[in-house]
Amino acid sequence: MAKHSDTSWKKDHPSTLLSNSVQKADRAVKQAMSHPEEIAVEHAFNSISHAENALLNAEQRHEHMDTVEQNKGQLELIRQQLVKADEIVKE
């Protein structure tokens, strides 16, 4: 079967992009929590922002809403963890 593009359709699919973005944000927040430095926190905030955009896109397209809701809940927990890490950095 021929390739249609350089990127897999799964990577471009809104619910997959959301899941991948949330996982990336989770890793960035864990990094910021274990190494509370300003650059790590900033990177985590950027990752969360990207995941929030992916969430909005998936919601607008009504993509696998059960998965979207699950990722939405996980994203909220990640945000709360990042706020704690940010408070440590600012101390």
Residue frames relative to the residue before (quaternion, step in Angstrom):
aa qw qx qy qz dx dy dz
M 1.0000 0.0000 0.0000 0.0000 0.00 0.00 0.00
A 0.4353 -0.7236 0.4823 0.2330 3.56 -0.87 0.97
K 0.4800 -0.6374 0.5196 0.3055 3.50 -1.19 0.61
H 0.3320 -0.7528 0.5369 0.1865 3.56 -1.00 0.84
S 0.7896 -0.0114 0.0062 0.6135 3.55 1.21 -0.45
D 0.6413 -0.5212 0.3919 0.4043 3.54 -1.29 0.12
T 0.7263 0.3747 -0.2178 0.5336 3.56 1.19 -0.50
S 0.5216 -0.6364 0.4728 0.3154 3.52 -1.09 0.73
W 0.5471 -0.6156 0.4484 0.3473 3.59 -1.04 0.73
K 0.5989 0.5778 -0.3674 0.4153 3.59 1.11 -0.60
K 0.6487 0.5137 -0.3246 0.4581 3.59 1.03 -0.71
D 0.6976 0.4642 -0.2632 0.4782 3.57 1.13 -0.62
H 0.5286 0.6425 -0.4078 0.3761 3.59 1.21 -0.34
P 0.5495 -0.6758 0.3747 0.3178 3.64 -0.70 1.03
S 0.7005 0.4479 -0.3078 0.4626 3.63 0.83 -0.80
T 0.6268 0.5122 -0.3362 0.4813 3.60 1.11 -0.60
L 0.6289 0.5234 -0.3274 0.4726 3.55 0.99 -0.81
L 0.6310 0.5286 -0.3240 0.4664 3.58 1.00 -0.80
S 0.6742 0.4957 -0.3010 0.4574 3.58 0.79 -0.99
N 0.6664 0.4973 -0.2983 0.4686 3.57 0.92 -0.90
S 0.6548 0.5180 -0.3072 0.4567 3.58 0.99 -0.83
V 0.6484 0.5040 -0.3166 0.4746 3.58 0.99 -0.81
Q 0.6378 0.5170 -0.3274 0.4677 3.61 0.98 -0.79
K 0.6528 0.5070 -0.3091 0.4704 3.58 0.96 -0.86
A 0.6481 0.5081 -0.3118 0.4739 3.59 0.98 -0.84
D 0.6252 0.5393 -0.3314 0.4566 3.58 1.00 -0.80
R 0.6603 0.4922 -0.3053 0.4780 3.59 0.92 -0.87
A 0.6553 0.5149 -0.3150 0.4541 3.60 0.96 -0.84
V 0.6575 0.4945 -0.3124 0.4749 3.59 0.99 -0.79
K 0.6308 0.5184 -0.3384 0.4678 3.60 0.97 -0.77
Q 0.6261 0.5238 -0.3269 0.4762 3.58 1.04 -0.78
A 0.6694 0.4966 -0.2969 0.4660 3.59 0.94 -0.88
M 0.6597 0.5015 -0.3144 0.4630 3.57 1.05 -0.69
S 0.7105 0.4397 -0.2698 0.4787 3.59 0.98 -0.75
H 0.7638 0.1620 -0.0994 0.6168 3.59 1.22 -0.52
P 0.0722 -0.8548 0.5128 0.0335 3.59 0.45 1.21
E 0.2450 0.7333 -0.5851 0.2450 3.51 0.07 1.37
E 0.6603 -0.5514 0.3353 0.3842 3.56 -1.12 0.65
I 0.6756 0.4980 -0.3103 0.4464 3.62 0.88 -0.85
A 0.6391 0.5159 -0.3290 0.4660 3.61 1.03 -0.71
V 0.6464 0.5067 -0.3088 0.4797 3.58 1.01 -0.80
E 0.6445 0.5162 -0.3194 0.4649 3.58 0.97 -0.84
H 0.6398 0.5175 -0.3181 0.4709 3.59 0.98 -0.84
A 0.6537 0.5121 -0.3105 0.4627 3.58 0.98 -0.83
F 0.6313 0.5194 -0.3334 0.4697 3.59 1.00 -0.79
N 0.6473 0.5137 -0.3134 0.4678 3.59 1.01 -0.82
S 0.6476 0.5154 -0.3131 0.4658 3.59 1.00 -0.81
I 0.6462 0.5020 -0.3160 0.4802 3.57 1.00 -0.79
S 0.6265 0.5348 -0.3333 0.4587 3.58 0.98 -0.77
H 0.6441 0.5077 -0.3108 0.4805 3.57 0.97 -0.84
A 0.6605 0.5005 -0.3024 0.4710 3.59 0.96 -0.85
E 0.6313 0.5237 -0.3361 0.4629 3.61 1.03 -0.72
N 0.6360 0.5112 -0.3261 0.4772 3.60 1.04 -0.73
A 0.6428 0.5083 -0.3145 0.4791 3.57 1.02 -0.80
L 0.6160 0.5430 -0.3337 0.4630 3.59 1.10 -0.73
L 0.6620 0.4998 -0.3100 0.4646 3.59 0.87 -0.91
N 0.6456 0.5226 -0.3133 0.4603 3.56 0.97 -0.86
A 0.6735 0.4899 -0.2950 0.4685 3.59 0.89 -0.91
E 0.6480 0.5103 -0.3190 0.4668 3.60 1.01 -0.79
Q 0.6532 0.5201 -0.3164 0.4501 3.58 0.94 -0.85
R 0.7257 0.4110 -0.2328 0.5003 3.56 1.08 -0.71
H 0.3604 -0.7593 0.4676 0.2737 3.59 1.34 0.03
E 0.2414 0.8002 -0.5004 0.2257 3.54 0.96 0.98
H 0.8366 -0.1992 0.1483 0.4882 3.58 -0.87 1.00
M 0.1026 -0.8749 0.4698 0.0579 3.54 0.69 1.13
D 0.5871 0.5562 -0.3890 0.4411 3.62 1.09 -0.49
T 0.6639 0.4826 -0.2887 0.4929 3.57 1.00 -0.83
V 0.6234 0.5390 -0.3332 0.4582 3.57 1.02 -0.80
E 0.6700 0.4944 -0.3031 0.4635 3.61 0.90 -0.89
Q 0.6292 0.5285 -0.3274 0.4664 3.58 1.02 -0.78
N 0.6815 0.4756 -0.2814 0.4797 3.58 0.91 -0.92
K 0.5986 0.5627 -0.3499 0.4501 3.58 1.10 -0.69
G 0.6634 0.4982 -0.2948 0.4741 3.58 0.97 -0.86
Q 0.6572 0.5014 -0.3075 0.4713 3.55 0.97 -0.84
L 0.6329 0.5366 -0.3241 0.4543 3.56 1.02 -0.79
E 0.6294 0.5278 -0.3322 0.4636 3.59 1.02 -0.74
L 0.6471 0.5046 -0.3171 0.4754 3.61 0.98 -0.81
I 0.6375 0.5278 -0.3208 0.4605 3.56 0.99 -0.85
R 0.6281 0.5402 -0.3274 0.4543 3.59 0.98 -0.86
Q 0.6602 0.5115 -0.3031 0.4590 3.58 0.92 -0.93
Q 0.6471 0.5133 -0.3176 0.4657 3.59 0.99 -0.81
L 0.6577 0.5141 -0.3109 0.4544 3.56 0.99 -0.84
V 0.6042 0.5450 -0.3602 0.4564 3.60 1.01 -0.71
K 0.6468 0.5074 -0.3184 0.4720 3.60 0.98 -0.80
A 0.6575 0.5011 -0.3096 0.4699 3.59 0.95 -0.87
D 0.6388 0.5266 -0.3209 0.4602 3.58 1.02 -0.80
E 0.6307 0.5287 -0.3338 0.4597 3.60 1.02 -0.76
I 0.6269 0.5318 -0.3353 0.4602 3.59 1.05 -0.74
V 0.6570 0.5199 -0.3033 0.4538 3.57 0.94 -0.91
K 0.7116 0.4725 -0.2574 0.4518 3.57 0.97 -0.88
E 0.5308 0.6479 -0.4098 0.3614 3.62 1.21 -0.21
